Amino acid sequence: MEAGHTSGAFHSSWFNYIDIPGIYPGKMRYAVLKDECRDQFREAVQAKREEQLLAFQKFKEDARKRGKSVKLTDAQLGHLSASYNPKEMNQEEYQAFIDDLCEYGILDEADKDYISYSGLVPIDFSEPTCTGTAAPYQPYDRDFGSSGGNVLDWSKYLSTFEYFNSDTNRFEPTRNAILFERIQKVLVKMGG
């Protein structure tokens, strides 16, 4: 068993597990790193960071090559428009919508981890720790539940986040922003 949603980076034996008092005894627990496992943990974090930085660079390069346009056939757009309401989706409808976008080549299966498909947010060491947006405050976060079902407005807001890339000395969109921009463009084409 691995702790965390990091593709096996951490081993459960490195942690002591403690029940959260009064909340689902035996089911809701948090992990505390064992002192004797700190070096292994640091090495695993560094290896995961390097792996994810390479993957993020590849993602950005693929996104640059793909461009900003979203291409759908009339039949695909018709199916999406008939099946989903951009301003009213529940979690199951959102997942089905994302599945369709993967099938149509708008998103990749690996992108699901970054767009609240399963409700889990991955531990991603390649993502910048400080991001910002110039968009007016919205009551949204990366969790689908914050959307209130209005995926059009939610994705529009989340597509605005940027980070400062010290290598290029400019602000660039985050991975989530790139993915939510694709989603938002599809929703607009659907008549949202």
C-alpha positions in Angstrom: 0.0 0.0 0.0 1.2 3.5 -0.8 0.4 6.6 1.1 -0.7 9.6 -0.9 -1.7 9.9 -4.5 1.8 9.9 -6.0 2.1 6.8 -8.1 3.9 4.8 -5.5 6.5 7.3 -4.3 5.9 6.7 -0.6 5.7 3.4 1.2 3.1 2.9 3.9 5.7 1.4 6.2 7.4 4.8 6.5 4.4 6.2 8.5 2.5 5.8 11.7 -1.2 6.0 11.2 -3.4 7.8 13.7 -7.2 8.0 13.9 -8.8 11.4 13.7 -10.7 11.6 17.0 -14.4 11.6 16.6 -14.4 11.2 12.9 -15.2 7.8 11.5 -13.1 5.8 14.0 -10.8 3.4 12.2 -11.6 4.9 8.7 -10.3 8.5 8.8 -6.6 8.6 9.6 -3.6 10.7 9.0 -0.1 9.6 8.6 3.0 10.8 10.5 6.4 10.1 9.1 8.6 7.9 11.2 11.9 9.6 12.2 14.0 6.7 10.9 12.4 7.1 7.5 13.1 10.8 6.9 16.1 10.2 4.6 14.1 7.6 2.5 11.2 10.1 2.3 13.5 13.0 1.2 15.1 10.8 -1.5 11.6 9.7 -2.7 10.4 13.3 -2.8 13.5 14.4 -4.8 13.1 11.5 -7.3 9.4 12.2 -7.7 10.1 15.9 -8.2 12.6 15.2 -10.9 10.3 12.8 -12.6 7.4 15.2 -12.4 9.4 18.2 -13.6 10.3 16.2 -16.8 6.7 15.2 -17.3 5.5 18.8 -16.7 8.0 20.1 -19.3 6.7 17.5 -21.8 3.1 18.5 -21.0 3.9 22.2 -21.6 5.7 21.3 -24.9 2.7 19.2 -26.0 0.3 22.0 -25.1 2.4 24.5 -27.1 2.4 22.2 -30.1 -1.4 21.5 -29.8 -2.1 25.2 -29.7 -5.1 26.9 -28.1 -7.8 25.8 -30.6 -10.2 23.0 -29.8 -11.5 21.0 -32.7 -14.7 19.0 -32.6 -16.7 17.5 -35.4 -20.3 18.6 -35.8 -21.4 15.1 -34.6 -19.2 15.4 -31.5 -20.4 18.9 -30.7 -24.0 17.8 -31.2 -23.5 14.8 -28.8 -22.0 17.1 -26.1 -24.6 19.8 -26.5 -27.5 17.2 -26.3 -25.9 15.4 -23.3 -24.6 18.1 -21.0 -25.7 21.5 -19.6 -22.6 23.6 -19.1 -24.2 25.4 -16.2 -25.8 22.4 -14.5 -23.7 19.2 -14.1 -23.5 16.8 -11.2 -20.2 14.8 -10.5 -21.3 11.8 -12.6 -22.3 14.0 -15.6 -19.0 15.9 -15.3 -17.0 12.6 -15.3 -19.0 11.4 -18.4 -18.3 14.8 -20.0 -14.6 14.5 -19.3 -14.6 10.9 -20.6 -16.1 12.2 -23.9 -13.4 14.9 -24.1 -10.7 12.2 -23.7 -12.4 10.1 -26.3 -12.4 13.1 -28.7 -8.8 13.9 -28.1 -9.4 17.2 -26.3 -7.9 15.8 -23.1 -5.7 12.8 -22.2 -6.5 10.2 -19.6 -3.6 11.4 -17.5 -5.2 14.9 -17.4 -8.1 13.6 -15.3 -5.9 13.8 -12.2 -5.6 17.6 -12.5 -9.3 18.5 -13.3 -11.2 17.1 -10.3 -12.3 14.0 -12.1 -12.0 11.7 -9.1 -12.1 14.2 -6.4 -8.5 13.6 -5.4 -5.8 16.2 -6.0 -2.5 14.6 -6.8 0.7 15.5 -5.0 2.5 17.1 -7.8 6.0 18.4 -7.1 6.3 20.0 -10.5 3.6 22.5 -10.0 4.6 25.9 -8.7 3.7 26.5 -5.1 2.6 30.1 -5.7 0.0 30.9 -8.4 -2.2 33.8 -9.0 -5.0 35.2 -11.1 -6.2 38.7 -12.1 -9.7 37.4 -12.4 -12.2 38.7 -9.9 -12.6 36.6 -6.8 -14.9 33.6 -7.3 -16.0 31.1 -4.6 -14.3 28.3 -6.6 -11.3 26.0 -5.9 -9.9 23.0 -7.8 -12.5 20.7 -6.3 -15.6 20.0 -8.5 -17.8 20.5 -5.5 -17.0 24.2 -5.4 -18.5 24.6 -8.9 -22.0 24.1 -7.7 -22.5 22.3 -11.1 -21.7 25.4 -13.1 -18.8 24.0 -15.0 -18.8 26.8 -17.5 -18.0 29.5 -14.9 -15.8 27.2 -12.8 -13.6 26.3 -15.7 -13.4 29.9 -16.9 -12.1 31.0 -13.5 -9.7 28.1 -13.1 -8.3 28.7 -16.6 -6.9 32.1 -15.5 -4.2 30.9 -13.0 -0.6 31.7 -13.8 2.8 31.2 -12.1 6.0 33.1 -12.6 8.5 31.0 -14.5 12.0 32.1 -13.4 13.6 30.3 -16.3 11.7 32.3 -18.9 11.2 35.4 -16.7 7.5 35.6 -17.4 4.1 34.5 -16.2 2.8 31.3 -17.7 -0.5 29.4 -17.3 -0.5 26.5 -14.8 -1.2 22.9 -16.0 -4.7 23.2 -14.5 -5.3 26.5 -16.3 -4.3 24.9 -19.7 -6.6 22.0 -19.1 -9.5 24.1 -17.8 -9.1 26.4 -20.8 -9.7 23.5 -23.1 -12.7 22.4 -21.1 -14.1 26.0 -21.1 -13.6 26.4 -24.9 -15.6 23.2 -25.5 -18.4 24.4 -23.1 -18.5 27.8 -25.0 -18.8 25.9 -28.3 -21.7 24.0 -26.8 -23.6 27.2 -26.4 -22.6 27.9 -22.8 
